[in-house]
Amino acid sequence: MVDDPAIRELLTRLARPHPSGGKAIDRAALLAEGGDFPEVIEWILDHEGTPESGGATKPAHGLHGAMNAQPLRAEQRRALRYVLPADALS
């Protein structure tokens, strides 16, 4: 089990500025840090962090594929990063 100060230190080290004014942490960076991923994600969500997914459409192929792209359902999207409010790590 990871304690609160250790999670704050980890997120402070991995965070980068987000256009919203908060801090963004990449999911890949969290996974690369080790086995405490579920606890860190729980901490982020408990501190008003929100998942941010990447592409919202299925890739389409062909000349006019972009016109026929279909939005992905919520369960098909995986968060690429998590965004914390500006004061969450202070």
C-alpha positions in Angstrom: 0.0 0.0 0.0 1.3 3.4 -1.0 0.8 6.4 1.4 -0.5 9.8 0.5 2.9 11.7 0.6 4.4 9.1 -1.7 1.6 9.4 -4.3 1.8 13.2 -4.1 5.6 13.0 -4.7 5.1 10.7 -7.7 2.4 12.8 -9.3 4.3 16.0 -8.7 7.3 14.5 -10.5 5.3 13.2 -13.4 2.8 16.0 -13.8 3.0 18.6 -16.5 0.9 21.7 -17.2 -2.5 21.2 -18.8 -4.4 24.0 -20.8 -7.1 23.9 -18.1 -4.7 25.2 -15.6 -4.4 21.9 -13.8 -1.8 19.2 -14.1 -1.8 16.3 -16.6 -0.3 12.9 -15.9 0.1 10.4 -18.7 -1.3 6.9 -18.1 1.8 5.3 -19.7 4.1 7.2 -17.2 2.0 5.9 -14.3 2.2 2.3 -15.6 5.9 2.6 -16.1 6.4 3.5 -12.4 5.3 0.1 -11.2 2.7 -2.0 -9.5 0.8 0.6 -7.5 -1.1 1.8 -10.6 -4.6 1.0 -9.2 -4.0 2.8 -5.9 -2.6 5.9 -7.7 -5.6 6.0 -10.1 -7.9 5.8 -7.1 -6.0 8.6 -5.4 -6.3 10.8 -8.6 -10.1 10.1 -8.9 -10.6 10.8 -5.2 -8.9 14.2 -5.6 -11.2 15.3 -8.4 -8.9 14.1 -11.2 -10.6 13.3 -14.5 -9.6 10.8 -17.1 -8.9 12.3 -20.5 -9.2 10.0 -23.5 -7.5 10.5 -26.9 -9.2 10.0 -30.2 -13.0 10.0 -30.0 -13.6 8.3 -33.3 -12.8 4.9 -34.8 -10.1 5.2 -37.4 -11.6 5.1 -40.9 -9.8 4.1 -44.1 -10.0 5.2 -47.6 -10.3 8.5 -49.4 -13.5 9.5 -47.7 -13.1 7.5 -44.5 -13.0 10.6 -42.2 -16.5 11.5 -43.3 -17.7 8.1 -42.2 -15.8 7.9 -38.9 -18.1 6.8 -36.0 -17.7 8.0 -32.4 -16.4 5.5 -29.9 -18.6 4.4 -27.1 -17.4 5.4 -23.6 -16.4 1.8 -22.7 -14.3 1.6 -25.9 -12.1 4.6 -24.9 -9.2 4.3 -22.5 -7.8 7.3 -20.6 -4.5 8.4 -22.1 -3.9 10.8 -19.3 -5.5 12.1 -16.1 -6.0 15.7 -15.3 -5.9 17.0 -11.8 -7.2 20.4 -10.6 -4.5 23.1 -10.1 -4.5 22.8 -6.3 -4.6 19.0 -6.0 -0.9 18.5 -5.5 -0.2 21.5 -3.3 
